[in-house]
Amino acid sequence: MNTTNPSELTGEIEAGCDNLSVKAKTWRDWLTLENRFMAPLLITSILLVGQLSFGFLESWSRTLMAIAVAVATELVLGRLFLGKFPHLASAYISGISVGILIRSPFIWPYAMCAAISIMSKYVLRRNDRHLWNPSNFGVSAMLFLYPAAVASLSIQWGNTLWPMIVVWGLGAMIIRRLKRFHICLTYVVSFVALAGARSWFTDSPFLANVAPLTGPMYQLFVFFMITDPKTTVRTKRGQCLVAFSVALVEMVLRLAEVIHAPYYALFIVGPIALMIEMQMEQSKAKVGRAEGQVNLADCASDCH
């Protein structure tokens, strides 16, 4: 007769439960999209809605080339700098952003902008973090360096509301799930309020100052550039403060008639905020180490 030790039986039951748990988790994973796929899903929906409704792309081929260059650059640099192939969601978002936001009669700006965007992640770093949102850096650099060859997307959604409702509705749900909706909300509220200030300063219609917010360019800016987890500060309060600061600097640049104000505002404010946060964290860590050494010295003194 076969006898089983109770402890062995308990172990088998626990192992079986663990296997069931793993199996259930696996099935749940299949049924639930991971967060890292949410942003690519959203930007793809913006691309499809915008192109199928208004044909806002320069061409499909140029957008696909920007995506391909961004992905290839990410793979090569990830392997060289990190020793592994990184996840490609970020590269896909950067490539598709470049394909939508850049306007040029030439092909090379799309490839160059995509490559510069990804390279900035690996070259311009501090404390093992990159400082600029990749597509914001690439687009800003191209607009500043090659103004005769490159322009930015300026198409609106037209007089129909449904494309904007679809994009904003889907975007709000996804960004809320990613726990970054407060950044979008702070920026949008700040933009509208500061549009009132611009209207007062320039004696221009309020709605004319708010109108840019309804364009597809701002959908990308609001949902992807200012919410990028890798290039935003860590605290919720700090993220809201940075979003307001971006809107404020953008207003100043618009009053100075700088055409590409939103890109340049984020280009200026984002890295400064990150470096301030890093400096504060280093100061806190230094104080913590000093206090620890004092406590150890006190303890040693008491022991003697």
Steps between C-alpha positions, in 0.01 A plus 500: 500500500628835407520754789561869466673720752259784605769760445559370147125509434484860624791590275331344199178691573690828534689430178171424325347824627807690383469344156131589483583853608767529232261355243221743602741793488614395156143485370427836661802644324369374170164663559638830630725729297815596684544865586803530277279422200242765590696800372585336163132409465396860563747658260404249232135599544594869463689416182212301350228750598702794371610341176169335410301814589723781374802341336737692727808292418748620242502136385471152649845408371674787684326419825588132466859593425515717815368206704750260341796735562394558861463126566830414329686773689351381829605141434857593404560750780326284760728212411811719499432701816294258711614164364143394419213571262260743674121499486395680183183678616689826559671486160167428329339802670795724409499384139129545452512843672773612262303369202194700606659820632766568238412663171758511222518463120816296556536146630820535703349714784275210602790259531728754666237614748418141599870415545573817701198435723621153599868600525412771751383225740842339510728804473337776705474333839555581863480258792407225255192690375452673167396861539287576194192333363647338186252623239488847661879522475507376140216721375634808684851443362374464143274806522785709644783375280321455166213753489528528122444125453273406788167622635266369768154353464240776525183331374189522718226239527273726293146586608411143589523404863490122476871437423602713796241333724627155400864590561444689823262233634738215426798705611339596831417136580849375418688784666281462808586132515868590473442738796617809313167666425569775756789622281277533193222664700736752661649595165162533324347711779814716510500541123136612493552742792816644344319527166275746679807693610639500144165617373507790747864590424462490121136613479420193289198263520515249785391206283774576248755458778342174622459350150852348468417268789245321281751399232662155464842651571386582852353153546851359461651776709254457788473121505859403422760774536409657834398165657809299404578300819874501432529878474255625763570563866393234749248673728144571397518857627825555312349362179209742525737790568711409197191472277390848610854634446504362145171674425629822656828501302302414188280805557808723534646356180170547317487862611852533356358353175711185516327266255592167657429610856370172652801295386749757620318549832525130585856491365595773752291408804520117497878452547525787750228339715672162484839643598347691791337180622825306466686768694239494778518121520879512523482762777251289697715191458805696617315626809377145568852360483628775731225429754576129480866564574408722797270229638774239462747728677251560785438127530872426511548770765221357716642149471835619630 
